[in-house]
Amino acid sequence: MVLVRLFAALRERAGRDSVEVELQPGDTPRSVFERLFADRPRPDWPGPLAYAINEEYVAADTPVTDGDELAFIPPLGGGAPDPRVALSHEPIELAPLIDLVTGPTRGGQCTFSGTTRNTFEGRPVTHLEYEAYEPLALKQMAAICDDIEQRWPGVAVAMVHRLGRLTIGEAAVHVAAAGPHRDECFAACRFAIDTLKATVPIFKKEVYADGSVWKDQGGG
């Protein structure tokens, strides 16, 4: 038996956020997904489904064993908490991130903030809804910070992402980077937000006056 975690469009189609599945010999994440959703149309999204076992990304053909937690993760476009990363159901602020990365050897700072816009391709947007596979999202965000600190020695970076319902103008994400010089700060900040949107299991639902769509985060 495995516990399968569902997010975004998959959660809505199944009508629940998790389900227990009896394993069959040779089961993999792909085979469990195909069996579980055999009678449901595949959601219309722009990229491949990702899979995680026990909060780690895995290939689609990885063996699944009894007691595993399996997560199906639509495309995006443990341990002690890492102070560099956070997810919040409350409004988020940039200033604490700047305080976290500032230091006497870091003369340059660069920040990015993403806020909720009121239109998309001419359609009025009423609000956004974000959800996440929180344990894995935090691990991936911390891994991005580690990668940045290796790519650009001397640079520190921190990031926070909002979850839940956001009204127009509210901040969805903040990133702060600081380093000895401006060039690496610009590069690190851009790398952080681009990689977050491409790899971290945070899912965005854009709600319009006439409907809603689960969006690929990679597009901006």
C-alpha contacts under 8 A as a table, 3 or more apart, distances in Angstrom:
res1	aa1	res2	aa2	distance
1	M	20	E	6.52
1	M	21	V	5.51
1	M	22	E	4.45
1	M	23	L	5.53
1	M	65	T	7.98
1	M	66	D	5.07
1	M	67	G	6.00
1	M	68	D	7.84
2	V	20	E	5.61
2	V	21	V	5.41
2	V	22	E	6.60
2	V	23	L	6.97
2	V	65	T	7.51
2	V	66	D	5.74
2	V	67	G	5.25
2	V	68	D	5.24
2	V	69	E	5.84
2	V	70	L	6.81
3	L	18	S	6.81
3	L	19	V	5.86
3	L	20	E	4.55
3	L	21	V	6.46
3	L	67	G	7.43
3	L	68	D	6.69
3	L	69	E	4.90
3	L	70	L	6.04
4	V	18	S	5.39
4	V	19	V	5.27
4	V	20	E	6.02
4	V	21	V	7.08
4	V	69	E	6.00
4	V	70	L	4.69
4	V	71	A	5.46
4	V	72	F	7.38
5	R	17	D	6.02
5	R	18	S	4.47
5	R	19	V	6.83
5	R	69	E	7.35
5	R	70	L	6.16
5	R	71	A	4.54
5	R	72	F	6.41
6	L	10	L	5.76
6	L	11	R	4.89
6	L	16	R	7.52
6	L	17	D	4.90
6	L	18	S	5.51
6	L	71	A	6.29
6	L	72	F	5.79
6	L	73	I	7.30
7	F	10	L	5.53
7	F	11	R	4.76
7	F	12	E	7.81
7	F	17	D	6.46
7	F	72	F	7.18
7	F	73	I	6.60
7	F	74	P	7.26
7	F	131	E	7.54
7	F	132	A	7.37
7	F	133	Y	7.43
7	F	203	F	7.74
8	A	11	R	5.37
8	A	12	E	6.47
8	A	74	P	7.30
8	A	131	E	7.13
8	A	203	F	6.24
8	A	204	K	7.81
8	A	205	K	7.69
8	A	214	W	6.97
9	A	12	E	5.10
9	A	13	R	6.15
9	A	43	P	6.71
9	A	74	P	7.78
9	A	214	W	6.62
10	L	13	R	5.09
10	L	14	A	6.12
10	L	43	P	7.45
10	L	74	P	7.78
11	R	14	A	5.24
11	R	15	G	5.85
11	R	16	R	5.47
11	R	17	D	5.12
11	R	18	S	7.73
12	E	15	G	5.02
12	E	16	R	6.84
13	R	40	R	7.67
14	A	17	D	7.65
16	R	19	V	7.47
21	V	32	V	7.97
23	L	27	D	6.42
23	L	32	V	7.92
23	L	65	T	7.69
23	L	66	D	7.10
24	Q	27	D	5.60
26	G	63	P	6.74
26	G	64	V	7.82
27	D	31	S	5.83
27	D	32	V	6.46
27	D	63	P	6.13
27	D	64	V	5.86
28	T	31	S	5.23
28	T	32	V	6.21
28	T	60	A	6.58
28	T	61	D	5.16
28	T	62	T	5.43
28	T	63	P	4.83
28	T	64	V	5.28
29	P	32	V	5.25
29	P	33	F	6.14
29	P	51	Y	6.54
29	P	60	A	5.39
29	P	61	D	6.43
29	P	62	T	6.73
29	P	63	P	7.47
29	P	64	V	6.76
29	P	70	L	7.25
30	R	33	F	5.14
30	R	34	E	6.16
30	R	60	A	5.16
30	R	61	D	6.43
31	S	34	E	5.10
31	S	35	R	6.13
32	V	35	R	5.19
32	V	36	L	5.99
33	F	36	L	5.13
33	F	37	F	5.98
33	F	38	A	8.00
33	F	72	F	7.61
34	E	37	F	5.37
34	E	38	A	5.39
35	R	38	A	5.18
36	L	39	D	7.90
37	F	40	R	5.18
37	F	41	P	7.63
37	F	42	R	7.77
38	A	41	P	7.85
45	W	74	P	7.92
45	W	75	P	7.36
45	W	215	K	7.87
45	W	216	D	7.36
46	P	75	P	7.48
46	P	77	G	7.76
46	P	216	D	7.11
47	G	75	P	5.76
47	G	77	G	7.69
48	P	74	P	7.51
48	P	75	P	6.28
49	L	72	F	6.99
49	L	73	I	5.96
49	L	74	P	5.12
49	L	75	P	5.81
50	A	57	Y	7.45
50	A	58	V	7.87
50	A	59	A	7.89
50	A	60	A	7.52
50	A	72	F	6.20
50	A	73	I	4.92
50	A	74	P	6.29
50	A	75	P	6.74
51	Y	57	Y	5.82
51	Y	58	V	5.77
51	Y	59	A	6.82
51	Y	60	A	6.48
51	Y	70	L	7.28
51	Y	71	A	5.72
51	Y	72	F	5.01
51	Y	73	I	5.74
52	A	55	E	5.71
52	A	56	E	5.02
52	A	57	Y	4.16
52	A	58	V	5.31
52	A	70	L	5.78
52	A	71	A	5.05
52	A	72	F	6.80
52	A	73	I	7.52
53	I	56	E	5.40
53	I	57	Y	6.51
53	I	58	V	6.54
53	I	64	V	7.80
53	I	68	D	6.51
53	I	69	E	5.63
53	I	70	L	4.66
53	I	71	A	6.41
54	N	68	D	6.15
54	N	69	E	5.03
54	N	70	L	6.46
55	E	69	E	7.66
55	E	71	A	7.86
55	E	135	P	6.67
55	E	136	L	5.17
56	E	136	L	6.83
58	V	62	T	6.49
59	A	62	T	5.48
64	V	68	D	6.84
65	T	68	D	5.86
73	I	201	P	6.64
74	P	201	P	7.81
74	P	203	F	7.77
75	P	201	P	7.83
75	P	216	D	6.48
76	L	197	K	6.21
76	L	198	A	5.64
76	L	199	T	6.74
76	L	200	V	7.25
76	L	201	P	6.62
76	L	202	I	6.93
76	L	203	F	6.51
76	L	215	K	7.66
76	L	216	D	4.88
76	L	217	Q	4.80
76	L	218	G	6.02
77	G	197	K	6.35
77	G	198	A	5.67
77	G	215	K	7.08
77	G	216	D	3.39
77	G	217	Q	3.70
77	G	218	G	3.42
77	G	219	G	6.12
78	G	135	P	6.71
82	D	85	V	5.88
82	D	86	A	7.83
82	D	142	A	6.94
83	P	86	A	7.33
83	P	158	A	7.91
84	R	97	L	7.75
84	R	100	L	7.55
84	R	142	A	7.04
84	R	145	C	7.55
84	R	157	V	6.91
84	R	158	A	4.37
84	R	159	M	6.25
85	V	138	L	6.60
85	V	141	M	6.29
85	V	142	A	6.27
85	V	158	A	5.80
85	V	159	M	5.05
85	V	160	V	5.59
86	A	138	L	6.81
86	A	159	M	6.67
86	A	160	V	4.65
86	A	161	H	6.51
87	L	134	E	7.58
87	L	138	L	7.49
87	L	160	V	5.68
87	L	161	H	5.01
87	L	162	R	5.81
87	L	163	L	6.74
88	S	91	P	7.24
88	S	92	I	6.98
88	S	160	V	7.43
88	S	161	H	6.41
88	S	162	R	4.95
88	S	163	L	5.74
89	H	162	R	5.91
89	H	163	L	4.86
89	H	164	G	5.69
90	E	162	R	7.06
90	E	163	L	7.69
91	P	162	R	6.96
91	P	170	E	7.57
91	P	171	A	7.31
92	I	160	V	7.31
92	I	161	H	7.56
92	I	162	R	6.59
92	I	171	A	6.72
92	I	172	A	7.72
92	I	173	V	7.73
92	I	174	H	7.81
93	E	96	P	6.65
93	E	97	L	7.82
93	E	174	H	7.47
94	L	97	L	5.50
94	L	98	I	6.58
94	L	113	S	7.89
94	L	174	H	5.94
94	L	175	V	7.59
94	L	176	A	7.63
95	A	98	I	5.14
95	A	99	D	6.28
96	P	99	D	5.04
96	P	100	L	6.17
97	L	100	L	4.95
97	L	101	V	6.43
97	L	158	A	5.85
97	L	159	M	6.89
97	L	175	V	7.35
97	L	176	A	5.90
98	I	101	V	5.44
98	I	102	T	5.97
98	I	176	A	5.82
98	I	177	A	7.62
99	D	102	T	5.38
100	L	158	A	7.30
101	V	156	A	5.32
101	V	157	V	6.00
101	V	158	A	6.81
101	V	176	A	7.14
101	V	177	A	6.49
101	V	178	A	5.80
102	T	106	R	6.40
102	T	109	Q	7.80
102	T	156	A	7.93
102	T	178	A	6.17
103	G	106	R	5.25
103	G	107	G	7.81
104	P	107	G	7.17
105	T	154	G	7.96
105	T	179	G	7.19
105	T	180	P	5.92
106	R	109	Q	7.55
106	R	154	G	7.48
106	R	155	V	7.36
106	R	178	A	5.67
106	R	179	G	4.14
106	R	180	P	4.27
106	R	181	H	7.23
107	G	178	A	7.24
107	G	179	G	6.10
107	G	180	P	5.00
107	G	181	H	6.21
107	G	182	R	7.88
108	G	178	A	5.44
108	G	179	G	5.28
108	G	180	P	5.79
108	G	181	H	5.15
108	G	182	R	4.97
108	G	185	C	6.50
109	Q	176	A	7.29
109	Q	177	A	5.71
109	Q	178	A	4.28
109	Q	179	G	6.61
109	Q	182	R	6.87
109	Q	185	C	6.10
110	C	176	A	5.94
110	C	177	A	5.27
110	C	178	A	6.34
110	C	182	R	7.65
110	C	185	C	5.61
110	C	186	F	5.90
110	C	189	C	6.44
111	T	174	H	7.31
111	T	175	V	5.49
111	T	176	A	4.38
111	T	177	A	6.21
111	T	189	C	6.56
112	F	173	V	7.95
112	F	174	H	5.70
112	F	175	V	5.10
112	F	176	A	6.58
112	F	189	C	6.97
112	F	193	I	7.73
113	S	171	A	6.74
113	S	172	A	7.57
113	S	173	V	5.65
113	S	174	H	4.52
113	S	175	V	6.52
114	G	171	A	5.72
114	G	172	A	5.55
114	G	173	V	5.22
114	G	174	H	6.62
115	T	168	I	7.68
115	T	169	G	5.50
115	T	170	E	5.33
115	T	171	A	4.17
115	T	172	A	5.36
115	T	173	V	7.24
116	T	127	H	7.45
116	T	128	L	7.09
116	T	166	L	7.16
116	T	167	T	6.86
116	T	168	I	4.96
116	T	169	G	4.88
116	T	170	E	5.59
116	T	171	A	6.48
116	T	172	A	6.77
117	R	120	F	7.73
117	R	125	V	7.26
117	R	168	I	5.79
117	R	169	G	6.23
118	N	124	P	5.89
118	N	125	V	4.77
118	N	126	T	6.69
118	N	127	H	7.75
118	N	168	I	5.86
118	N	169	G	7.86
119	T	122	G	5.87
119	T	123	R	5.34
119	T	124	P	4.46
119	T	125	V	4.89
120	F	123	R	5.23
120	F	124	P	6.67
120	F	125	V	6.75
123	R	208	Y	6.79
124	P	208	Y	5.76
124	P	209	A	6.39
125	V	128	L	7.86
125	V	168	I	7.95
125	V	206	E	6.96
125	V	207	V	5.81
125	V	208	Y	4.46
125	V	209	A	6.62
126	T	167	T	7.16
126	T	168	I	6.99
126	T	207	V	5.79
126	T	208	Y	5.36
126	T	209	A	6.25
127	H	165	R	6.99
127	H	166	L	5.74
127	H	167	T	4.82
127	H	168	I	5.92
127	H	206	E	6.62
127	H	207	V	5.51
127	H	208	Y	7.34
128	L	165	R	5.78
128	L	166	L	5.18
128	L	167	T	6.67
128	L	168	I	7.98
128	L	204	K	6.85
128	L	205	K	5.66
128	L	206	E	4.83
128	L	207	V	5.84
129	E	163	L	7.15
129	E	164	G	5.30
129	E	165	R	4.44
129	E	166	L	6.18
129	E	204	K	5.81
129	E	205	K	4.97
129	E	206	E	6.64
129	E	207	V	7.68
130	Y	162	R	7.24
130	Y	163	L	4.75
130	Y	164	G	5.00
130	Y	165	R	6.56
130	Y	166	L	7.99
130	Y	202	I	6.81
130	Y	203	F	5.48
130	Y	204	K	4.69
130	Y	205	K	6.28
131	E	163	L	5.53
131	E	164	G	6.19
131	E	202	I	5.81
131	E	203	F	5.31
131	E	204	K	6.86
132	A	137	A	6.77
132	A	163	L	7.37
132	A	201	P	5.71
132	A	202	I	4.28
132	A	203	F	5.96
133	Y	136	L	5.86
133	Y	137	A	5.86
133	Y	201	P	5.82
133	Y	202	I	6.76
134	E	137	A	4.95
134	E	138	L	6.13
134	E	201	P	7.86
135	P	138	L	5.47
135	P	139	K	6.45
136	L	139	K	5.00
136	L	140	Q	6.08
136	L	200	V	7.74
136	L	201	P	7.18
137	A	140	Q	5.15
137	A	141	M	6.11
137	A	200	V	5.23
137	A	201	P	5.41
137	A	202	I	6.87
138	L	141	M	5.07
138	L	142	A	6.16
139	K	142	A	5.18
139	K	143	A	6.18
140	Q	143	A	4.93
140	Q	144	I	6.29
140	Q	196	L	7.94
140	Q	199	T	7.36
140	Q	200	V	5.80
141	M	144	I	5.13
141	M	145	C	6.51
141	M	159	M	7.69
141	M	196	L	6.66
141	M	200	V	6.74
142	A	145	C	5.07
142	A	146	D	6.28
143	A	146	D	4.97
143	A	147	D	6.10
144	I	147	D	5.05
144	I	148	I	6.19
144	I	192	A	6.53
144	I	195	T	7.21
144	I	196	L	7.42
145	C	148	I	5.16
145	C	149	E	6.26
145	C	156	A	7.74
145	C	157	V	6.01
145	C	158	A	7.00
145	C	192	A	7.45
146	D	149	E	5.20
146	D	150	Q	6.40
147	D	150	Q	5.21
147	D	151	R	6.14
148	I	151	R	5.03
148	I	152	W	5.88
148	I	155	V	7.41
148	I	156	A	7.89
148	I	157	V	7.56
148	I	188	A	6.21
148	I	191	F	7.83
148	I	192	A	7.54
149	E	152	W	5.35
149	E	153	P	5.45
149	E	154	G	6.89
149	E	155	V	5.73
149	E	156	A	6.38
149	E	157	V	7.77
150	Q	153	P	5.71
152	W	155	V	5.75
152	W	184	E	6.43
152	W	188	A	7.36
154	G	179	G	5.70
154	G	180	P	6.61
155	V	177	A	6.83
155	V	178	A	5.54
155	V	179	G	4.21
155	V	180	P	7.12
155	V	184	E	7.36
155	V	185	C	6.99
155	V	188	A	7.75
156	A	177	A	5.66
156	A	178	A	5.40
156	A	179	G	6.41
157	V	175	V	7.30
157	V	176	A	5.61
157	V	177	A	4.30
157	V	178	A	6.53
157	V	188	A	7.69
157	V	189	C	7.58
158	A	175	V	5.87
158	A	176	A	5.46
158	A	177	A	6.66
159	M	173	V	7.41
159	M	174	H	5.65
159	M	175	V	4.40
159	M	176	A	6.43
160	V	173	V	5.78
160	V	174	H	5.51
160	V	175	V	6.74
161	H	172	A	5.82
161	H	173	V	4.40
161	H	174	H	6.62
162	R	171	A	7.38
162	R	172	A	4.95
162	R	173	V	6.11
163	L	166	L	7.96
163	L	172	A	7.68
166	L	170	E	6.04
166	L	171	A	7.94
166	L	172	A	7.50
167	T	170	E	5.81
171	A	174	H	7.41
175	V	189	C	6.68
175	V	192	A	7.35
175	V	193	I	6.98
176	A	189	C	6.63
177	A	185	C	5.64
177	A	186	F	7.86
177	A	188	A	6.57
177	A	189	C	5.61
178	A	185	C	5.62
179	G	182	R	7.11
179	G	184	E	6.83
179	G	185	C	5.76
180	P	184	E	7.99
181	H	184	E	6.19
181	H	185	C	6.69
182	R	185	C	5.00
182	R	186	F	6.16
183	D	186	F	5.38
183	D	187	A	6.30
184	E	187	A	4.97
184	E	188	A	5.83
185	C	188	A	5.15
185	C	189	C	6.04
186	F	189	C	5.35
186	F	190	R	6.22
187	A	190	R	5.28
187	A	191	F	6.05
188	A	191	F	5.04
188	A	192	A	6.00
189	C	192	A	5.09
189	C	193	I	6.47
190	R	193	I	5.55
190	R	194	D	6.10
191	F	194	D	5.28
191	F	195	T	5.87
192	A	195	T	5.35
192	A	196	L	5.97
193	I	196	L	5.04
193	I	197	K	6.22
194	D	197	K	5.36
194	D	198	A	6.27
194	D	218	G	7.37
195	T	198	A	4.98
195	T	199	T	5.88
195	T	200	V	7.67
196	L	199	T	5.53
196	L	200	V	5.20
197	K	200	V	6.17
197	K	202	I	7.88
197	K	217	Q	5.44
197	K	218	G	5.27
198	A	217	Q	7.04
198	A	218	G	5.47
203	F	214	W	7.32
203	F	215	K	7.41
203	F	216	D	7.87
203	F	217	Q	7.31
204	K	214	W	5.77
204	K	215	K	5.57
204	K	216	D	7.44
204	K	217	Q	6.84
205	K	212	S	6.79
205	K	213	V	5.59
205	K	214	W	4.26
205	K	215	K	5.92
206	E	212	S	5.54
206	E	213	V	5.34
206	E	214	W	6.23
206	E	215	K	6.70
207	V	211	G	6.12
207	V	212	S	4.21
207	V	213	V	6.59
208	Y	211	G	5.09
208	Y	212	S	5.49
216	D	219	G	6.39
217	Q	220	G	6.14
